[in-house]
Amino acid sequence: MNKARLYYWLDWMLFLSGLGLALSGFVRWFVLPGAGRGGSRGAEAVFIFTRHTWTNIHQWLALIFAGLVLLHLYLHWNWILVVTRHVFGRDKG
């Protein structure tokens, strides 16, 4: 797999996992009431999945997203160094 194709799929995975994080966070925060926020005792709130399942989805997506960010930084590390040197005037060019 060439670099361009790798970067393309990595960017898509970052976008989709970030979107999933945003959506699962939205559901957990706004759609499903938390403890002490209007939830009824004994009955777990459900929107497609239970709140507990949404929390698990959110946590797994966070781990996936963090791993993809680390991979993205690793793959672009030389570019980051070159641009940082250029921005702070440490390049000889």
C-alpha positions in Angstrom: 0.0 0.0 0.0 1.5 3.3 -1.0 1.6 6.3 1.4 -1.2 8.3 -0.2 -3.6 5.3 0.1 -2.6 4.7 3.7 -3.1 8.3 4.6 -6.4 8.4 2.8 -7.8 5.4 4.8 -6.2 6.6 8.1 -8.0 10.0 7.6 -11.3 8.3 6.9 -10.9 6.1 10.0 -10.1 9.2 12.1 -13.1 11.0 10.7 -15.5 8.1 11.3 -14.3 7.3 14.8 -14.4 11.0 15.7 -18.0 11.2 14.3 -18.9 8.1 16.3 -17.4 9.7 19.4 -19.4 12.9 18.9 -22.7 11.0 18.2 -22.3 8.6 21.2 -21.4 11.5 23.4 -24.4 13.4 22.2 -26.7 10.5 22.9 -25.2 9.9 26.4 -25.4 13.6 27.3 -28.6 14.9 25.7 -30.8 11.9 24.7 -30.5 9.5 27.7 -30.9 10.9 31.1 -28.2 10.2 33.6 -28.5 9.2 37.3 -30.3 12.0 39.1 -31.2 13.8 35.8 -34.8 12.8 35.5 -34.2 9.1 35.1 -36.7 6.8 36.7 -35.5 4.3 39.3 -35.2 0.7 38.3 -35.7 1.3 34.6 -32.7 1.9 32.4 -33.2 4.5 29.6 -32.9 3.1 26.1 -32.3 4.8 22.7 -31.4 2.0 20.3 -29.0 0.7 23.0 -29.0 1.2 26.8 -27.0 4.0 28.4 -24.5 1.5 29.6 -23.9 0.2 26.0 -23.6 3.7 24.7 -20.9 4.3 27.4 -19.1 1.2 26.2 -19.3 2.3 22.6 -18.0 5.8 23.5 -15.1 4.4 25.5 -14.0 2.0 22.7 -14.3 4.7 20.1 -12.1 6.9 22.3 -9.4 4.2 22.5 -9.6 3.7 18.7 -9.5 7.4 18.0 -6.5 7.9 20.4 -4.6 5.0 18.7 -5.3 6.4 15.3 -4.1 9.9 16.4 -0.9 8.4 17.7 -0.4 6.5 14.4 -1.1 9.7 12.4 1.5 11.6 14.5 4.0 8.7 14.0 3.5 8.7 10.2 3.8 12.5 9.9 6.6 13.0 12.5 9.3 14.1 10.0 6.8 16.6 8.5 6.0 17.9 11.9 9.7 18.5 12.7 10.4 20.2 9.4 7.4 22.6 9.7 8.2 23.3 13.4 11.7 24.2 12.5 10.5 26.4 9.7 7.9 28.2 11.8 10.4 28.9 14.6 13.1 30.0 12.2 15.6 27.2 12.9 15.9 25.9 9.3 18.9 26.9 7.3 16.9 27.1 4.0 
